[in-house]
Every structure is written in structure tokens, then in C-alpha cells.
Amino acid sequence: MNRLLILIATFFNVGKFPLAPGTLASLITTIVFYVVNVQLQPSIYAQIATIVLLFIVGIPAAAAAEKHFEKKDPGSCVIDEVPGQMISLLFVPYSVGLYVAGFFLFRFFDIFKPFPVKQADGIKGGFGVMFDDILAGLYALGVLHLILYIF
């Protein structure tokens, strides 16, 4: 069971990539989310259900990664990037340019952690690992939709 949780936490070993594994996990998520949305056009309910499921599964996986790697929010634990990145792309028209913008906005908010993302990052355990990325995704979602509204 622990091996499965570590596999999930590392997003099937993407987290073991030596350079910017979180960014790579976000990039892969963006590409897969785009392709799935364009090809299958799942309902918004299915998209949200997937995000919630990933968040719920990510909590014990992230907690297991912290124990396994003996570090709070280890860099190789990138499962938190997946639902966060997906949130940033909700309700966005299927456009490569908009998905690229959503990718960069999510990375920006995930790295610079404005209030309350930074405070959520301090929450202990798997929930804290996952929750700050959910908030970063919500920031990116809001800014991307503001941009869409203005332009």
C-alpha cells in the first residue's frame, strides 16, 4: 500500500525528475487536461468530480510521501500540482493560448504563494500539502477569468 501511495504522490514518478518536477507535473496535467477536454468534452461536473477525487486521494499519498522522504512537502511529491493545475483551467474555452496562460498563472501563484496560499502551506500533513495548491489554482482561475472578461 505504501508503494502505491508513493507512486501516486510522485505522480507516477514524474516527481523524481531532477529539474523542476512540480513544473513538469503541471505541464503534463495541462496537456492531458486539454486533450481530454477537447477529445471527450466531459461535463463540468465530471471535471470537478475528478479534481475532488484527486484531492482526496492526494491527501494520504502526500502524507505517506512526507514520512517516506522524511521531509515536509518533499519536492518529489507532486500530486498536489495536478488538482491545482486542473482548477486553474476550469470553465476556460479550449484554446492552447488560454491553457498556456493558465499553466503560467498557476505556476506563478504556486511559487510566490500570496495570502492565504502561504498560510495554507504551513498546515501540517497531507491536507496542507494539497490545500495550498488548491488555493493557488483558485487564484489562477480568478485571474484567468478576469483576463477573459476584460479582453
C-alpha atoms as one frame of an Amber mdcrd trajectory, in Angstrom:
protein
   0.000   0.000   0.000   2.809   2.397   0.879   4.465   1.845  -2.517   1.191
   2.685  -4.254   0.809   5.884  -2.203   4.384   6.944  -3.079   3.708   6.210
  -6.752   0.619   8.435  -6.564   2.451  11.136  -4.583   5.190  11.300  -7.205
   2.545  11.349  -9.964   3.807   8.050 -11.328   7.467   9.042 -10.816   7.248
  12.449 -12.526   8.300  13.858  -9.146  11.631  12.055  -9.462  12.603  14.184
 -12.475  15.765  16.082 -11.442  14.756  19.555 -12.686  11.547  21.334 -11.624
   9.395  18.250 -11.046   6.432  20.365  -9.896   6.513  22.389 -13.094   6.771
  19.204 -15.156   3.766  17.711 -13.320   1.795  20.907 -14.003   2.801  20.851
 -17.676   1.782  17.209 -18.099  -1.503  17.918 -16.311  -2.204  20.894 -18.597
  -1.555  18.863 -21.732  -3.614  15.865 -20.585  -6.456  18.089 -19.355  -6.520
  19.901 -22.715  -6.507  16.702 -24.778  -9.171  15.038 -22.606 -11.388  18.128
 -22.720 -11.070  18.585 -26.477 -11.497  14.895 -27.324 -14.068  13.782 -24.739
 -15.654  17.095 -23.720 -16.532  15.884 -20.219 -19.146  17.811 -18.287 -18.028
  20.383 -15.755 -19.419  18.024 -13.099 -17.092  15.256 -14.271 -14.147  17.665
 -14.238 -14.939  18.849 -10.701 -15.526  15.271  -9.511 -12.103  14.311 -10.890
 -10.466  17.227  -9.071 -12.185  16.313  -5.794 -11.183  12.658  -6.182  -7.556
  13.606  -6.876  -7.567  15.900  -3.850  -8.963  13.171  -1.587  -6.543  10.515
  -2.889  -3.686  13.028  -2.749  -4.033  13.664   0.987  -2.913  10.208   2.190
  -0.425   9.974  -0.690   1.200  13.289   0.299   1.226  12.238   3.971   2.929
   8.965   3.012   5.480  10.894   0.937   6.331  13.129   3.897   7.007  10.038
   6.029   8.845   8.198   3.251  11.122  11.113   2.313  11.312  12.353   5.941
  10.596  15.924   4.887   7.629  18.294   4.935   6.189  18.683   1.425   9.086
  16.951  -0.345   9.878  18.200  -3.841   9.254  14.789  -5.348   5.663  14.845
  -4.055   3.911  16.484  -6.994   0.396  15.046  -6.787  -0.708  18.396  -5.328
   0.100  20.111  -8.631  -2.450  18.007 -10.511  -5.773  19.147  -8.998  -4.400
  22.670  -8.502  -3.482  22.979 -12.177  -6.817  21.496 -13.219  -8.697  24.061
 -11.121  -6.887  26.890 -12.896  -8.359  25.660 -16.198 -11.987  25.162 -15.193
 -14.588  26.925 -17.361 -11.834  28.024 -19.784 -12.553  27.742 -23.523 -10.471
  25.028 -25.169  -7.694  27.201 -26.538  -3.997  26.378 -26.458  -3.185  30.005
 -25.617  -5.577  30.079 -22.670  -4.294  26.767 -21.345  -0.719  28.060 -21.597
  -1.786  31.195 -19.701  -3.498  29.018 -17.068  -0.320  26.951 -16.723   1.854
  30.018 -16.137  -0.638  31.657 -13.793  -0.875  28.528 -11.662   2.909  28.186
 -11.501   3.196  31.865 -10.532   0.729  31.584  -7.640   2.106  28.211  -6.556
   5.665  29.539  -6.394   5.066  33.021  -4.938   2.247  31.958  -2.607   0.212
  35.116  -1.923  -2.081  35.250   1.124  -3.612  32.797   2.097  -1.662  30.283
  -0.045   1.462  30.756   2.087  -0.508  30.253   5.290  -2.120  27.082   3.897
   1.358  25.818   3.013   2.083  25.809   6.751  -0.704  23.331   7.536   0.823
  20.047   8.615   0.294  16.728   6.890  -1.090  15.649   3.562  -4.001  18.075
   3.723  -1.615  21.043   3.928   0.462  19.749   1.021  -2.652  19.519  -1.134
  -4.600  22.550   0.064  -2.112  25.318  -0.795  -2.137  24.183  -4.431  -5.932
  24.236  -4.474  -5.776  27.874  -3.371  -3.080  28.676  -5.954  -5.328  27.087
  -8.588  -8.251  29.253  -7.457  -6.097  32.400  -7.726  -5.026  31.399 -11.247
  -8.624  30.595 -12.171  -9.796  34.003 -10.963  -7.086  35.938 -12.774  -7.523
  33.965 -15.989 -11.261  34.611 -15.991 -10.685  38.282 -15.208  -8.415  38.453
 -18.249 -11.088  36.696 -20.327 -13.715  39.146 -19.089 -11.575  42.212 -19.879
 -10.493  41.017 -23.312
